[in-house]
Amino acid sequence: LVETAPLLGAYYGVVRYEPVLTHRDPLRYSHHFYGPPRDPDDLPGAQWVSLLAPRVVERLGGPDRIATDAPVHRLERVEYLDGRVGCVAQVTADARDFPGDRADAWRTYLDPVLTRP
C-alpha cells in the first residue's frame, strides 16, 4: 500500500486477515485499495491495516501526531505525487491479534474521521 497507493491515486485501502478453510492456504491476507474521485476526509471503517488519505491525516493532526497518539504497531508515511502526505497504519504485528481491545482502541481513535451512515 505504501508504494502502490500514491502511484494509483488510491485514497482508501485496507489489508484484512481472512481465515481460509483449506489445508494448502490456512491463512490469507486480502489487499483492497481504490481511488475515489476525490481525496476523502473520512474513513469507511477501522481495519487491521488502513490507508489514511491526506485529508484524514490532516484531521487527525498530521503524521507526527498520529505516530505519537494512535494505538498502532506501525505507521508509514505515504508521499503522494502532488506532495501531500497520507499514512498506512498497522494496528498489530499479527492480524490474528487485531480483534478485541486493540481493534476497539483503534475504532475509538478514528471515531472523529469514520464515515457516518
C-alpha positions in Angstrom: 0.0 0.0 0.0 2.8 2.5 0.9 4.3 2.3 -2.6 1.3 1.5 -4.7 -1.3 3.9 -3.3 0.3 7.2 -4.5 1.0 5.7 -8.0 -2.6 4.7 -8.4 -4.1 7.8 -6.7 -5.7 5.4 -4.2 -7.2 7.1 -1.1 -8.9 4.2 0.5 -7.1 0.9 1.3 -7.1 -1.9 3.7 -5.5 -5.2 4.3 -7.7 -7.8 6.0 -6.9 -11.2 7.5 -9.3 -13.8 6.3 -9.1 -17.4 7.6 -9.5 -19.8 4.8 -10.7 -23.3 5.5 -8.2 -25.2 3.3 -5.1 -27.1 4.3 -3.0 -25.6 1.5 -3.6 -22.0 2.4 -4.9 -21.8 6.0 -4.3 -18.0 6.3 -4.9 -15.4 3.7 -4.5 -11.7 3.6 -6.6 -9.7 1.2 -5.5 -6.3 -0.1 -8.0 -3.8 -1.3 -7.3 -0.3 -2.4 -9.0 2.1 -4.8 -9.2 5.8 -5.6 -12.5 7.6 -5.2 -12.9 10.8 -7.4 -11.7 13.0 -4.6 -9.4 12.9 -1.5 -11.9 11.8 1.2 -12.0 13.4 4.6 -13.4 10.3 6.3 -12.8 6.6 6.5 -15.3 3.8 5.8 -14.1 1.7 8.7 -11.2 0.8 11.1 -9.3 -2.2 9.7 -6.1 -4.1 10.7 -4.1 -2.1 8.1 -5.7 1.1 6.8 -4.6 3.7 4.3 -5.3 7.1 5.7 -5.8 9.7 3.0 -4.1 13.1 3.3 -7.3 14.9 4.5 -7.8 12.2 7.1 -4.2 12.6 8.2 -4.7 16.4 8.5 -7.9 15.9 10.5 -6.1 13.6 12.9 -3.3 16.3 13.5 -0.7 15.1 10.9 1.6 12.1 10.6 3.8 13.0 13.6 0.8 13.4 15.9 -0.7 10.1 14.7 2.6 8.4 15.3 2.6 9.7 18.9 -1.1 9.2 19.7 -2.5 6.4 17.7 -2.7 2.9 19.2 -0.8 1.3 16.3 2.1 -1.1 15.9 3.4 0.6 12.8 2.8 3.8 10.8 4.3 4.5 7.4 4.1 7.9 5.6 2.7 7.8 2.0 4.0 10.5 -0.2 1.5 11.3 -3.0 2.7 12.7 -6.4 1.2 16.1 -5.6 3.3 16.4 -2.4 0.5 15.6 0.1 1.1 13.0 2.8 -1.1 10.1 3.9 -0.3 7.2 6.1 -0.6 3.5 6.3 -1.4 2.3 9.8 -1.0 -1.3 11.0 -2.7 -1.8 14.3 -1.0 -5.1 15.5 2.0 -7.1 14.3 -0.2 -10.1 13.6 -3.7 -9.8 12.1 -4.9 -12.6 14.4 -4.3 -10.2 17.4 -6.4 -7.4 15.9 -9.9 -8.4 17.2 -10.7 -7.3 20.8 -9.2 -4.4 22.8 -6.7 -3.2 20.1 -9.5 -3.0 17.5 -11.7 -1.2 19.9 -9.0 1.3 20.8 -8.3 1.9 17.0 -12.0 2.5 16.3 -12.2 4.9 19.3 -9.1 6.8 18.0 -10.6 7.0 14.5 -14.1 7.9 15.6 -13.8 11.6 14.5 -12.9 10.6 10.9 -15.1 7.5 10.4 -17.9 7.7 7.8 -21.3 8.3 9.4 -24.3 6.4 7.9 
